[in-house]
Amino acid sequence: MLIKDFARLVGVSEDTVINWEMRGRKPSQQSREKLTETLRRVFGKELGW
């Protein structure tokens, strides 16, 4: 999955994802909640969650 696609799913900018991935920035509480929701929705189906 491309960064732009992941950012769109989570509802943040591409720069935000790059900051998390490459610059060691930590997501805010709100972003962590969005990340959790998105990962469960996207990968939960594949993993049977």
Buried (B, 14 or more C-beta within 10 A) or exposed (E): EEBEEBBBBBEBEBEBBEBBEEEEEEBEEEBEEBBEBBBEEEEEEEEEE
